[in-house]
């Protein structure tokens, strides 16, 4: 197969067959030539064999290899099946003749190596050679793949999933989720939990409630983080509207009839650490409906700010609650804690179980150990006492160097939602302690590697701060970025989260020395093997640099030059949209691509531009300059595409028309989190709605290209 994907190869086959004039041959020869040409779109064939007639009527076969490795596979087989005995081919590469329609079309697929096989003039010999090529094609198509990619651990796939969610790459996250499902990496329940996380990241609360088996999720074993998301979804779907209108009767009616049957199994103590104000309101409504739930009422004593008008309806006094809670036997508390540990995998619940067991007398422990229902949980508890789990990121980083800490990534994944962040972000001493722990982790290769792999979870944890990024957290952002840049695991599997750190550092403000160190880290992450998959990543970083103040203008200028110098060697292999984005950037900087050895010329159509021809694409972003740049780039690669932009702050007739009529609707994830977002979702229905991760035009183009590419897989 030649071409960037299945669509491109099929288009190449159709174009080449249209150019080739096999009508001059008899029916049998023409059929053989057509069969050989099928290799152009055969995904199991390492390249393409393209028969053609030259000006004198002789048959030649163009041999096209997309990579040098493909040529190494093709050459010995072709020499063996149709070498000098039957044809002129001796395994030596040969350039195609430029200026011919067929050669020019083949050149658009950007082959790495080409060759020409000339067939004899005798008809019988031609047929023998063509049949030999068909056998060679079938042999190569059946051959096993000798170079296999090493299996990726499930923990790495989960880290990559979080990495994509951190920056709003919905399509990429959905692809990882599909892989986890198709490869049976996780059970169906955990796959559902990942779906919940995906929808919650983009505030698609209605979609969570409409998930198949949602009622089962509410009673199944689950982490506290998932519990919080399920409660959030129930609140937004059924309670938000009457609560905001302060309609007490309607709120309580909806809670009793629609929410309570689903929420009751999830309303336990302790509450999830990351529970939002919306989740606390459901706890409050349950306390109103069930005054005897003193365990819940006790949790609500200090939550008046979150409860809103519900707090004024709660009748139970704080003193009464304290006495009711104190009356609960330590043995009963320990039993409940053990059962939760047995059912749910959670760092917080592990800590609660250890604390509950520590309060028991020896004879109470013996009772638990003798009771059949609690014997397995007690074994877990005794194991917990022997190996104390980390309770903070400082503890985790200090434990990361321990080779026996094999559950490091699993603990980090849970810590993302369970360990508190506000106390750390607001305490300079805690910030320094975390920064020091990160520095200590860099001393050990094992700790540095584990920390780099856990980067997506650390970044997600840092983003939980309401006013992220915070200038006080700059030492942590810088240490994490340096740790990732120096890690051997930076090779493109989880580098998207590094973009979040870069943006945080630029927003927080840097002095000249720190600014240069940031540029050095970016160059280190990009590495010498800068590839096509990192184009949008680096373009979005350049946009961040252009928006932020520069304490060292010359360093920024050198960085921009370096970016274009990295792009120049691979420019010809980029998609039409990527080339258009680079052209927009160069024009904005006032540079000419020719200065960097790039000859833009006239972009040849590719599968992406063909797919969006005639489409109507709507872009919603409050950053109107980014929308205009994205519109210009799309119209440059597809002359018939219709691109509409919108930046209305609320639901308008024009925004509704776009949501209902556009073939594809793009919404910037970071600049569209307000009332218009829900308005768009409401009127979009099931039609494609995709999210761009940032506010710049590069992220908009990336989201569109990712979506179009995913349709052809």
N, C-alpha and C positions, 0 to 999 in steps of 0.2 A: 504494500500500500504506500502511496505517496500522498502528501498533503498533511495538514495539521490535525485533521480529525476525519471522521467518517463522512461528514457532509462535504468537506473539501475534496476528498478522494473521489466520491461519487460525481461531483461536479467536474473534476478533472477528467474522469472517464468519459462523461458525456461530451465534453468539449473536444477531446482528442478523437473520439469516434466521429464527431461531426467534421473535423478537419481531414481525417484520413479518407482517402477515396479508394475503398476496396472494391468499388463497382467495376473497376477495370480488370479484376481477377475473376476467375470462374468461381462458381458457388462454393465448391469444396475448399479451395484455397482461402476464399473470403471468410468462411466459417472458422477455419483454423486460425486465421489472423485475429478474428474477433475473440476467440477463446483465449488466445495468448494475452490479448489486451485486458482481459478480466483481472489480471494480476494488479492492475492499477488501483483497484478498489478492494483487493483481497487483504483483510487485516492480518492474515497469517503469513503473507508473503513479504519478505524483507526488501521491498522496493517495487520496481515495475519493469515489465518487458513490453515494449511498444513497437509493434510492426508498422512499417510505412513503406510507401513506394517512392523512390527517388525520381528525378526528372527523366532518367533513361528507362524507367519501368522495372528496375531491379528492386528486390525486397531487402530492406534493412530492418534490423531490430535495435531500437534504442534501449540500452540497459541503464536504468536509473536507480541509484541507491541514495536514500535520504541521509544516511550516516556512513562513516567509514567502517563501522562495525558491520553494517548491513552489506557493504561491498565485500568484506572478508567472508561473509557467509555465502554470498551469491557467486563469487568468482570460481571457486573450485567446483561447485556443482554444475555451473554452466559449461565450464571447460570439459568436465567429464561427460556430460550429456550431449553437448552441441559444440564441441571445440573444433580445432583445426581439421579434424576428419570430415566434418559436415559443413562447417562455416569458416569464416575468417577470424573468429574470436579466439584470441590467445591469452586473455586475462589482463591485457594492458589497458588502462583507462584511456578514454579518448573524449575530447571536448565536443559538444554539439555545435553544429553550424548555426551561428546567430543570424538573425534577420529572416528566418523562415518561421511561418506561423506555428508549426508544430513545436519547433525548438523553443520558441519564445513562450509557448504555453507551458511546456515542461519546465522551463526556467523559473516560472512563477511559483512552482512547488519548492524551490530552493534546494535542489539536490546537492549532496556532498560530493558524490563521485558519479561520473557517467562513462558509458562505453558504447561502442557501435559494433554490431554483429552483422556482417554482410552474408546473405544467403546466395547459393549458386543459382545460375540462370535456368538450369534444367528443372522442369516442373516436378518430376519424381523426387529429385534431391531436395527441392524446396519443401515438399510435403513431409519428407522424412525429417528435415531439420525442425519444422514447425511442430510436428508430433513429439519430437525429442524435447522441445522447449515446454510443451504442455506437461510431459512427464516430469521434467525438472521442476516446473511450477508446483505440481501436485506433491512431489517429494519434499520440497521445502515447506509447503504448507502443512504437511503431516509431521514434520520433524519436531521433536521436543525442543522447548526453549532451554538453551544451555546456560544462559545467564539469568538466574532468578533473583528477584529482590528478596532480601532477608525478611522474614516475618516481622511485622511491627508489633511490639507488645501492646496488649489492650490498655495498659496504663498510659502509654504514650499516645494512643489514639484519643483517650479521654482528655489528656492534657491539650492535644491539638484542638479538640472540640471546644474546650474552654477558651483557648487562644482565639479562635474565630468568633466566639460570642463576645469576648472582651472588646473587639473592634467592630462588631455589628455585621460580620460577614455571614449572613443568614444562609445563603446558598451553599457556601463551603461547609458550614456546620451541619446542614442537612445532609450533605454528601457523606460526612463522617458518620452521622447517625445511621444512614442507609448501609454503610459498610459494616458497622457494628451489628446491625440487624441481620444482614445477609450472610455474614460469616459466623453467626451464632456466637458472638463474643460474650454477650450478656443474656440473662434470662428476660422474658417478656416484660416482667414488672420493672426492671431497671431501665429497659428501653423506653417504657412509658414515662418513667421519671425524667429521662433525658428529653423527651418530647415536651414535658411540662416546663422544663428549664428553658428550652428553645423558645416556646411561646411566651413565657414570662419575660424573657430578655427583651422582647419587642412589644411588651404590654398587650399581647393578644389574649386577653382574659376570657373572652367568649369562646375562643378556640379551645382553651383548656377545659372548660365546662362541657364542651361538646365532644371531647375525646371519647372514643369508644371505651366503655368500662370505667367511666369517671367515678361512678358510685362505688365500684370495687376498690379504686385507688384510695378512697376516703377511709376504708376499713382495713386495707392491707398494711403490712409492715412498711415503714417508710422512714426516711431521715427527717429530723426536725426542719431542715431547710425546705424539703418538699411539702411538709405540712404547712409551713408559712405561705408557700406559693399557692397551694390549693385553697387556703382560706382567703388569700388575696383575690383569687379568681372568683370565688363565690361572692365576695363583697362587691367587686366592680360590676359583676353581671346582674346581681339582684338587689343590692342594698344602697349603692352609691347615690342613685338619683333621689330616693325619698329621704335619705339621711341629709344630703346637702340642702334639701328643701325644708329640713327640720319638721318633716311630717312623721310624728311619733307613731301614730296609729298604723300608718301604711308600712313604716319600717318594721314594726313589731309583727305585723301580719305577714309580711314577706319572709321575715326571719323564721317565724313559726312554720309556715307552709312550704317554703322553697329551700331554705338554707339549713335549718336545724336538723332535719333528718340526715343530711350529709355531713354537717359540721360536728355533730356531737361526739363521734368517735375520736375526733382530732383535738378536742378541747380538754387537754390534760395538763397537769402540772409536773415538772416545770414547762413553761411555754417555750417555743423555739427562740433561740437567742437573737435571730435576725427578724423577728416578727415586726411588721410595720404597724402604724397606727390603725390601718384598716383591719388588720387581723385582731388587734386588741379590741376593736369595736364589736367584733363577733363574740369575743370572750365576754364583753360587757353585756351584750344582749342575752347571752346564755345565763349570766348571773341574774338578770332581771326575770327570766323565765323560770329559773330554778334557784330560789333563794337559799336552798339547803346546800348548794355547791360552795361551801366555805373555802375549798382549796382554790377555786377560781377567784372568788371575791378577794382572797388574800393577795393574789397576784395583781389585782387592779387598784390596790390602795394608793400606789405611787404613780398611777397612769392617768390622772385626770386630764392632762394636756392632750393625750391621745384619744381619750374617750369622747370628747366633745360634750354634747348635751346628754349623752347616756350617763355620764358621771353624776349628774345631778339627780338621777332617778334611783341610784343605788342606795339602799337603806341601811346596810350593815355598817356598824362602826368599826374603826380600826382595832380598838381594844378587844371587842368581842371576837374578832377574827384571830387575833394573836392567841387568845385563850383556846379557841377551837383548834387551831393548828397545833398548839403545844400539847393538846390532849391526845393527838394521834401517836400511837405507840411507835417507837423506833423500829420494832420488828416489822410492823406493817409497812413502814416507809421503805425498809430494806427489801421486803418482798416485791413491792411495786417497782423499785429501781432495778432489781435483778431481772424481772420480767421484761422491762423495757430494753435492757441490754441484750437480752436473748432475742428480741424481736427486731431491734433497730440497730444499725451500724452507725454510731455517732460518737464523736469525741466528747461532747458535753455529757451524754448519758453515761459514758464510762467514768468520767470524773464524779458524777452524782452517785453512781453505784459504789465507788470506792469510799466516798465520804459517808454514805449510809452505813456501810459495813464497819467503818471505823468507830461508829457510835454504838455498836452492839457489844453486849457482854459475851463471854465465852459460851455460856449455856444457850444464849440466843443463836449464836452461830451453829451450835450443835443441832438445834431444832431445825434450822434451815437445811442443814446438810442431810438430815434424816428424812425430810419430807420429799416424796417422789417428784412433785412438780418443780421443786426448786433445786434438785440435785444437779442437773446440767448447768443452770445459771450459776450455782455455787462454784462449779469447776472453772467457769469463766472468771468469776470474781477472784478466786484464789490465784489464777494466772495473772489477773490484773495487778494484784498486790505484789507479785514477783517482778513484773515489768511495768513500771509506772509510765503511762502514756504522756506525751507532751501536752501541755495545756496552753501554750502560746507559741508564736512564731520564734521567739528567742529560744525557748526550749527545743523546738523542732530543729532549728539551725545548729544548736549545740549537739543534738543527737545525730545530725545528718552524717557526721564523719564515722559513725559506728556502723561497721559492715553488717552487723546483725539486725540493724534497723531496716528490715526488708519491706516493711509496710509504709515507708516514708511517703511515697506518692499518694497512697490511699488516705493517709492521715491528712496530707496537704489538701486533698480534694474536699474532705469534710471541713477542714479548718476555714476554707474560703467563706463559708456561710455561718460558721458557728462561733469562731473566736471574735471577741469584741474588737472594734477598730477605733471607735470614738475616743476611748480613754487613751490609747496610744497616740492618736493624732493630736490630742490636746495637751499632751504632757511632754515638754522638751526632754526630760530625763528618759522617758520611755522611748522617744525617737532616737536618742543617742544610744540607748541600750540595744535597740534593734539594728541600728547602723553598725555598731560594734560587732554584733553577732554575725552580720553579713560579711564584715571584714574577716572575722575568724574563719568563716566558711571557705573563704578563698585560699586559705593555707592548705587545706586538705583537698586532694583531687576528687575523692569520693563525695565530700560535702559540696564542692563546687559543682560537680556534675548533677547531683540530686537537686541542688537549688536551681540550676538552669532548667532542669526538666519541670520543676514545680513553678517556674516563672509565671505561667498563665494563672495559676491559683493565687499567687502572691499579688499579681496585678489586679485580679478581680476583687481580692480582699481590700486592696488600697482604694479601689474605685467606689467602695461602699461609703466612703466619707461623703456627706451631703454636698460639701463645697469643694470636691475634688477638681483640680489639684490644689494642695496647700503648700505655701512657700516653706512652712516649717518642716515639711516632709522631704524637702529637696535632697538631703543627704541619703535618704533611703532610696529615692528614685535613681540617684547617680550611682550608688553602690550596686543596685540591682542591674542596671544597664551595663556597668563595667563587668560584673560577674558573668552576665550573659555573653558579652562580646568576647571574653577570654575563654569561654567554655567550648569544648569540642562538640557539644550538642547543639550548637547554634545553626547547624546546617539546614535551614529553611523549614524545619518541621514546626517550630513554635516561635517564629520571629515576629509575627504580627503584633504580639503583646509588647514587644520592644518599642513599637511605634507609639503606644500609649505613654510609655515612660519618656520618650523623646518629646512628645507634645507637652507632657506635664512639666518637664524641665524648662522648656522654652517659655511656657506660660508663667511659671513661677519667677523667672528672671535669673540670669546668670551673670557673673563677672567675666572678664576676658579670659582668665585662665580656665574656668569651668566650661566656658563656651568652646574653647579649643579642645578640651578633653571630651566634650560631647561629640564633636565632629570626628575625633579620633576613634571613639567607640563605634560610631556609625560606619566609618570606613572599615573597621575591624569586623563588624557583623556582616557587611556586604561581602568582604573577602575578595580573594583573587578570582574566585569562580562565579562572579556575578552573572546571573542568568535571566532568562525571559520571565520566569515566575516572580522575580523581584522588581520588575519594572514599576508597577503601580505603587508598590511599597516605597520605593525611593522617590517617586514623583510626589506622593503625598507628604513625605518628609520635607521635600524641597518647598512645597506649599506652606508647610508649618514654619519653616525658616523665613520665608518671604513675609509672612504675617507678623512674626515676632520681631522685637527690636534686636539689633545686632551690636553687642559691645565691641566687636572687632569686625568691621566691614570687609577688610581684606581677607580674613579667614573665611568669611561666608562666601566671598567671591571665588576663592580658591576651591571651596567645597563644591560650588555649583559647576565650576570648570571640570572638577574631577568626576562629577556625576555624568556629564555629557561625554567625557572621555571614556567612561566605563560603558556607556550605551553604544558608542560608535561601532565597536566590533560586531555587535549582535543586531544592529539596526535593521539589516535586511531580513532578519528572521522574525521580526516583530509583526504582530497583527496590524491591520490597517488602522484600527482605533488607537493602538499604542503609539504608532508613528504619528498619528494626528495629535495625540496628547503631548508628545515630545515637541512637535512643531509649535504647538500653542505655548509651551513653556519657553522655548527658545525665543519666540517672538516677544513674549512678555519681558524677557531679560535683555532684549535688544541684540541677540546674537544670531549668527548665521550658522546653520548646521555644517555647511561646507568647511568652516574653520576647523572642525573636529574630524575631518576626513569622511564626512557623511554626504552622500549624494542623494538627496530626497527624490528628485525626479518626479515622475507622475506615479502615484500609488496605483498598483494593479488591484482589481477587485479580489477579495478573498471570501471565504464562506461566511464570515461575520457580516460583511457589507451586503452580501447577497440576501442573508436572512432578514435584515432589517429594512430592506428596500420596501417602500410602500407602507411600513408600519406607522402607527401614531403613538408616540411616546410622550408621556407627561412627566415633568420633573417638578417636584415640590421641595423648595428649600427657602429658608429665610435669608440665605446668603445669595442674593440675586446675581452677583457677578459670577459666582461659580456656575449657576444655572445657565447663564448666557454662554460661558466658555464651553460647557458640556454640549450645549445646543450647536455651537459652531463646529465642534469636533465631529459630532454625529452627522451633521449635514455635509461635512467635507468628505466623509467616507461613503455616504449613501445619498445620492442626489434627490431621491424620491421620498425619503423619510420625513415625517412631519413631527416636529418637536415643539411642544407647548410647555412653557414654564409658568409657575405660579408661586406667589409668596403671601397669599392672603392669610390674615391672622385668625380668621374664623370661617364658619361654613358659609360660603357664598354660592350663588347660582353658577358662576363660572367654574368654581372648584368642584361642584357637584357634577357638572357636565363632563369635566375632565375625568373624574373618578369613574363615571358610568360608561364613558365612550372610548377611552384610551386603550390600545392593545396592550400596553405595558405602562405601569405607573411606578415611578421611582420616588422614594421619599428619603430625605437625608435623616439619618438616625439621630444625630446629635442636635440638629437645629430645628427639629419639627416635633418636639415633645410638648405639645399643648393641645388645646381643644380641637384644632383642625385635624390632628392625627386621628382621633376617634371618628370625626366626621368623614374622613377619607375612607377609613376601614368600613364604616357603616354602608357607604354608597358604592364601595368597590365590589362587595360580594365575593364571589369565588374567582374573579378575574385576577391575573398576575399582579401582585404588589410586592416590590422588592425594596430593600433598604440599602442605602449607601452609608458606609461607616463613618465618614467625616463630613466636614462642611465644604471641602474643596472640590473642584471639578474632577480631579483624578479619581476620587472615590466614587463619584457618580458614574463615570465611564467604566470603572472596574466592576461595579455592581451590575451594570447592563451587560457587559461582556461575559461575566461569570454566568449570568442567567441564560443568555443565548447559547453559550457553550454547553450548559447543562442539558438543554433541550435536545442536543444531538447525541447525547451519551446513551 
